[in-house]
Structures are given as C-alpha cells and as structure tokens.
Amino acid sequence: MKNRLLDAVIFLVESSMKNRTEPPDHHAIKSAMIEKGYPLDVVDRALEWAIKRLPEIGNGAIRVFSTYERAQMTTDGCGLLMRLRNLELLTDEHIELIMARAMLLEELPVDAESVRNMATVLLFDLKNSRDGFSMYIDSETGDIEN
C-alpha cells in the first residue's frame, strides 16, 4: 500500500498542476483516481496528505546531480528522484538525504524501487518519526528502518 500511496500522491499533484489558474477540484480528482484503479482508502489518504502538505510546496529551487551522483543511480532511479523534486514533493533536504543513503547501499546503482522506498519513508513519516534523518535501509534485506 505504501508505494501505491506514493503513486496516488504523484497522480494527485500532477492532476492539480494541470490547471493552476483554478483551485483543484478534489471531487473530480478523486473520481479520476478511483477510475484509474486506486483503492478508496489510498485515494482518501492521498487527498488528506495533500491537503495538509501542498500549501507548503512552492520554493521553485532546482537541484542538479553531480556526475558522481548520477553514476550511482539507474536512469529510472534518477528519473523518479527528479520527478518527485520537480513536483515539489521532495525538498532539497530530502534529495540530499536520499543521495547520502543511496551511496551507503552496497547494491549500486540505485534503482527506482530504492528511491521509491526512501521517498515513501520521508513523505509519509513512517513509524511516526518526525526526524526523517533517522532512516536506515538494511542493505541485505532492503528493509527500511527508522
């Protein structure tokens, strides 16, 4: 469900961004998400999260990956990280944390699934940790620990 929730939030933000001149129509977006096959509980949780978080979004900063950082990631992993940043779901601080954790993984290059797992922990504050910097990934099992 966790990754499905991230997918739902991405869909929600992209849908909201299509017409920035008008406030997002949450009912229409909810209907579209259900039509796309997202379960109702995931849709509700994504909307709840977005309503609380989206007013914070909007610093417009651009993060550029160094050659070394880019070499440590698959194309899909880097693409997902850039997509989440461009949607302003991740902050520069989140990107730095994910890149630092990615460098600690023994299984390089870091793929989209690893990025997705780390982003999910940060975005949805798993295990009620307010300090996202306490996140660890077990390199043997790939499990995320706080």
HULINSUL-V313452 format. One record per pair of residues at least 24 apart in sequence whose C-alpha atoms are under 10 Angstrom apart, sorted by sequence separation. I is the first residue (numbers start at 1). J is the second residue. If there is no record, write none. Layout:
i=I j=J
i=I j=J
This chain:
i=9 j=33
i=61 j=85
i=62 j=86
i=94 j=118
i=95 j=119
i=98 j=122
i=120 j=144
i=121 j=145
i=8 j=33
i=11 j=36
i=26 j=51
i=60 j=85
i=61 j=86
i=94 j=119
i=97 j=122
i=117 j=142
i=121 j=146
i=8 j=34
i=60 j=86
i=62 j=88
i=73 j=99
i=117 j=143
i=118 j=144
i=60 j=87
i=61 j=88
i=72 j=99
i=117 j=144
i=8 j=36
i=60 j=88
i=63 j=91
i=94 j=122
i=114 j=142
i=58 j=87
i=59 j=88
i=62 j=91
i=63 j=92
i=70 j=99
i=73 j=102
i=90 j=119
i=94 j=123
i=114 j=143
i=8 j=38
i=57 j=87
i=58 j=88
i=61 j=91
i=62 j=92
i=65 j=95
i=69 j=99
i=72 j=102
i=73 j=103
i=89 j=119
i=114 j=144
i=7 j=38
i=8 j=39
i=12 j=43
i=57 j=88
i=58 j=89
i=60 j=91
i=61 j=92
i=69 j=100
i=72 j=103
i=78 j=109
i=80 j=111
i=81 j=112
i=84 j=115
i=105 j=136
i=56 j=88
i=57 j=89
i=59 j=91
i=63 j=95
i=77 j=109
i=78 j=110
i=79 j=111
i=80 j=112
i=84 j=116
i=90 j=122
i=91 j=123
i=101 j=133
i=104 j=136
i=105 j=137
i=106 j=138
i=107 j=139
i=5 j=38
i=9 j=42
i=13 j=46
i=56 j=89
i=57 j=90
i=58 j=91
i=59 j=92
i=63 j=96
i=69 j=102
i=72 j=105
i=77 j=110
i=78 j=111
i=79 j=112
i=80 j=113
i=90 j=123
i=104 j=137
i=105 j=138
i=106 j=139
i=107 j=140
i=4 j=38
i=5 j=39
i=8 j=42
i=9 j=43
i=12 j=46
i=13 j=47
i=54 j=88
i=57 j=91
i=65 j=99
i=69 j=103
i=74 j=108
i=75 j=109
i=76 j=110
i=77 j=111
i=78 j=112
i=81 j=115
i=89 j=123
i=101 j=135
i=105 j=139
i=106 j=140
i=4 j=39
i=7 j=42
i=8 j=43
i=11 j=46
i=12 j=47
i=54 j=89
i=72 j=107
i=73 j=108
i=74 j=109
i=75 j=110
i=76 j=111
i=77 j=112
i=80 j=115
i=81 j=116
i=84 j=119
i=97 j=132
i=98 j=133
i=101 j=136
i=102 j=137
i=104 j=139
i=105 j=140
i=107 j=142
i=5 j=41
i=6 j=42
i=8 j=44
i=9 j=45
i=10 j=46
i=53 j=89
i=72 j=108
i=73 j=109
i=74 j=110
i=75 j=111
i=76 j=112
i=77 j=113
i=79 j=115
i=80 j=116
i=97 j=133
i=101 j=137
i=5 j=42
i=8 j=45
i=9 j=46
i=13 j=50
i=71 j=108
i=72 j=109
i=73 j=110
i=74 j=111
i=75 j=112
i=76 j=113
i=77 j=114
i=78 j=115
i=97 j=134
i=98 j=135
i=105 j=142
i=1 j=39
i=4 j=42
i=5 j=43
i=8 j=46
i=9 j=47
i=12 j=50
i=71 j=109
i=72 j=110
i=73 j=111
i=74 j=112
i=77 j=115
i=81 j=119
i=94 j=132
i=97 j=135
i=4 j=43
i=5 j=44
i=7 j=46
i=8 j=47
i=9 j=48
i=50 j=89
i=70 j=109
i=71 j=110
i=72 j=111
i=73 j=112
i=76 j=115
i=77 j=116
i=80 j=119
i=93 j=132
i=94 j=133
i=1 j=41
i=2 j=42
i=5 j=45
i=6 j=46
i=9 j=49
i=10 j=50
i=69 j=109
i=70 j=110
i=93 j=133
i=1 j=42
i=5 j=46
i=9 j=50
i=13 j=54
i=73 j=114
i=4 j=46
i=5 j=47
i=73 j=115
i=5 j=49
i=17 j=87
i=53 j=123
i=10 j=83
i=14 j=87
i=10 j=84
i=13 j=87
i=49 j=123
i=13 j=88
i=49 j=124
i=13 j=89
i=10 j=87
i=6 j=84
i=46 j=124
i=10 j=89
i=9 j=89
i=6 j=89
i=7 j=116
i=3 j=113
i=6 j=116
i=6 j=117
i=3 j=116
i=6 j=119
i=7 j=120
i=2 j=116
i=3 j=117
i=6 j=120
i=9 j=123
i=2 j=117
i=5 j=120
i=6 j=121
i=3 j=119
i=4 j=120
i=3 j=120
i=6 j=123
i=2 j=120
i=3 j=121
i=6 j=124
i=2 j=121
i=5 j=124
i=2 j=124
i=2 j=126
